[in-house]
Amino acid sequence: MDPLTLQRETQTILDMMGIRVKAIDIIQDQDLRITVISIRVPGDEQDLFTDHHNELSRDLGLILRLVFEKKHRVFKDITVDVNGENLALINHTKEKAALAVERVTFFDKPYEFGYLSSYERMIVHSYLKNVPEVVTESHGEGKERRLVVKRA
């Protein structure tokens, strides 16, 4: 689907929600194979997205994904970024994953991350899926769930 259609559909939904938007950018993350819909909103609107652990951003991503599937027959992995916060998290998590690969290959020992949210674990798994010299696995449950990177 072309970026202009993604922008229009996103703008329509945000207008229905009464949310003012400065800009909407569509970013294709080739490493993770996801589409990032980056929204810039005024400061007073940002609180809507940052309260309750970014639930509105995740919910908006789900709504947009369903709209694109039903209306346009397009199946995309979509994440919503508001004022650069989610993009910063994605990039920071990818950097941590790259450092883990360096440690695993240099020391020839598995590397276990400390606590990562399920979203961060998904980013690491997706990012390192394309790195042939390592594999990732998660173990544990709840707050004790850990992600391990080791040689393939």
Secondary structure by P-SEA (a helix, b strand, c coil): ccaaaaaaaaaaaaaaacccccbbbbbbcccccbbbbbbbbccccccccccccaaaaaaaaaaaaaaaaaacccccbbbbbccaaaaaaaaaaaaaaaaaaaaaaaccbbbbbccccaaaaaaaaaaacccccbbbbbbbccccbbbbbbcc
